[in-house]
């Protein structure tokens, strides 16, 4: 990670503890703003398609979200029933499936983000000293390290 400053492990524990609490609180607030019937896990899958890749296998998604294949299959079935994704046989493999987001899925993802916009604007007004751009750089470095670490450690 960037920089050569070393901090005590207790500082990192406190950092990850705060990140965990923020994640819990923000996820709950975000989910309350989602359209009826949409869950945080369903939104997260739609957002993954926009952020990472336009198609995937169910196994790749399960690894990305660090959930069981069964849990991911359940989420995918719900998204497919809503017409937000398509699950099709993989042309290159008789056993694998390909998952892609539909145009309706992209619209739903955008609608979810628009639904939380007032809450984000309220937060920005209440916490003007928070520098999202500066925080994003550091948080992205942390995420990248942890993502690489899980593959090196075999904990995918």
C-alpha positions as CSV (number, residue, x, y, z in Angstrom):
1,X,0.0,0.0,0.0
2,X,1.1,3.6,-0.6
3,X,3.2,5.4,1.9
4,X,5.8,4.1,4.4
5,X,4.2,5.2,7.6
6,X,3.6,2.3,10.0
7,X,0.9,2.4,12.6
8,X,0.3,0.0,15.5
9,X,-2.0,-3.0,14.8
10,X,-4.6,-1.6,17.3
11,X,-5.1,1.4,15.0
12,X,-5.9,-1.0,12.1
13,X,-8.3,-3.0,14.4
14,X,-10.1,0.3,15.2
15,X,-10.2,1.2,11.5
16,X,-11.7,-2.1,10.5
17,X,-14.1,-1.9,13.4
18,X,-15.3,1.5,12.3
19,X,-15.6,0.3,8.6
20,X,-17.7,-2.7,9.8
21,X,-20.1,-0.5,11.8
22,X,-20.4,2.0,9.0
23,X,-21.1,-0.9,6.6
24,X,-23.8,-2.3,8.8
25,X,-25.5,1.1,9.4
26,X,-25.2,2.2,5.8
27,X,-26.4,-1.1,4.4
28,X,-29.5,-0.9,6.6
29,X,-30.3,2.7,5.6
30,X,-29.6,1.9,1.9
31,X,-31.9,-1.2,2.0
32,X,-34.7,0.9,3.5
33,X,-34.5,3.2,0.4
34,X,-34.7,0.3,-2.1
35,X,-37.9,-0.3,-4.2
36,X,-40.3,-2.8,-2.6
37,X,-39.1,-6.4,-3.1
38,X,-35.5,-5.4,-3.8
39,X,-32.9,-6.5,-1.3
40,X,-29.3,-5.3,-0.6
41,X,-27.9,-8.6,-1.9
42,X,-29.9,-8.3,-5.1
43,X,-28.8,-4.7,-5.7
44,X,-25.2,-5.7,-5.0
45,X,-25.3,-8.3,-7.8
46,X,-26.7,-5.8,-10.2
47,X,-24.1,-3.3,-9.1
48,X,-21.4,-5.9,-9.6
49,X,-22.3,-6.2,-13.3
50,X,-22.0,-2.5,-13.8
51,X,-18.8,-2.2,-11.7
52,X,-16.9,-5.3,-12.7
53,X,-18.1,-7.3,-15.7
54,X,-21.1,-7.7,-18.0
55,X,-21.3,-11.4,-17.5
56,X,-20.3,-14.1,-15.1
57,X,-21.0,-17.6,-14.0
58,X,-22.9,-18.3,-10.8
59,X,-19.7,-19.7,-9.2
60,X,-17.7,-16.6,-10.1
61,X,-20.4,-14.4,-8.4
62,X,-20.5,-16.7,-5.3
63,X,-16.7,-16.3,-5.0
64,X,-16.9,-12.6,-5.5
65,X,-19.5,-12.2,-2.8
66,X,-18.0,-14.8,-0.6
67,X,-21.3,-16.7,-0.2
68,X,-22.2,-20.3,-0.9
69,X,-23.3,-21.3,-4.4
70,X,-26.7,-22.1,-3.0
71,X,-27.1,-18.6,-1.5
72,X,-26.0,-17.0,-4.8
73,X,-28.4,-19.3,-6.8
74,X,-31.2,-18.2,-4.6
75,X,-30.4,-14.5,-5.2
76,X,-30.0,-15.1,-8.9
77,X,-33.4,-16.9,-9.1
78,X,-35.1,-13.9,-7.5
79,X,-33.4,-11.5,-9.9
80,X,-34.2,-13.7,-12.9
81,X,-37.9,-13.9,-11.8
82,X,-38.0,-10.1,-11.8
83,X,-36.5,-10.0,-15.3
84,X,-33.4,-8.2,-14.0
85,X,-30.9,-10.9,-15.2
86,X,-30.8,-13.7,-17.6
87,X,-29.3,-17.1,-16.8
88,X,-28.4,-19.1,-20.0
89,X,-26.4,-22.2,-20.7
90,X,-22.8,-21.6,-21.5
91,X,-22.1,-22.3,-25.2
92,X,-18.6,-23.5,-24.3
93,X,-19.6,-25.8,-21.4
94,X,-22.5,-28.2,-21.1
95,X,-22.7,-27.7,-17.4
96,X,-21.9,-24.1,-16.7
97,X,-24.4,-21.2,-16.9
98,X,-23.8,-17.6,-17.9
99,X,-25.5,-14.7,-16.0
100,X,-26.0,-11.4,-17.7
101,X,-27.8,-8.3,-16.5
102,X,-30.8,-7.2,-18.6
103,X,-31.7,-3.6,-19.6
104,X,-34.4,-3.8,-16.9
105,X,-31.7,-4.8,-14.4
106,X,-29.6,-1.7,-15.3
107,X,-32.7,0.5,-14.9
108,X,-33.4,-1.1,-11.5
109,X,-29.8,-0.5,-10.4
110,X,-30.0,3.1,-11.5
111,X,-33.4,3.5,-9.8
112,X,-31.9,2.1,-6.5
113,X,-29.1,4.6,-6.6
114,X,-31.5,7.5,-7.4
115,X,-33.6,6.3,-4.4
116,X,-30.7,6.8,-2.0
117,X,-29.7,10.2,-3.5
118,X,-31.7,12.2,-1.0
119,X,-30.1,10.3,1.9
120,X,-26.6,10.9,0.4
121,X,-27.4,14.6,0.0
122,X,-28.5,14.8,3.6
123,X,-25.3,13.1,4.7
124,X,-23.1,15.5,2.6
125,X,-24.8,18.4,4.3
126,X,-24.4,17.0,7.7
127,X,-20.8,15.9,7.3
128,X,-19.2,18.5,5.0
129,X,-15.7,17.8,6.4
130,X,-15.8,14.2,5.1
131,X,-13.6,14.1,1.9
132,X,-15.0,11.3,-0.2
133,X,-12.3,11.5,-2.8
134,X,-9.5,11.3,-0.3
135,X,-11.2,8.5,1.6
136,X,-11.9,6.5,-1.6
137,X,-8.3,6.4,-2.5
138,X,-7.3,4.9,0.9
139,X,-10.3,2.6,1.0
140,X,-9.7,1.3,-2.5
141,X,-6.1,0.4,-1.5
142,X,-7.4,-1.5,1.5
143,X,-10.0,-3.3,-0.6
144,X,-7.4,-4.2,-3.2
145,X,-5.0,-5.6,-0.6
146,X,-7.7,-7.6,1.1
147,X,-9.1,-8.9,-2.2
148,X,-5.6,-10.0,-3.3
149,X,-4.9,-11.5,0.1
150,X,-7.9,-13.8,0.0
151,X,-6.7,-15.3,-3.2
152,X,-3.1,-15.7,-2.0
153,X,-4.3,-17.2,1.3
154,X,-6.7,-19.5,-0.5
155,X,-9.7,-18.1,1.4
156,X,-11.9,-17.3,-1.6
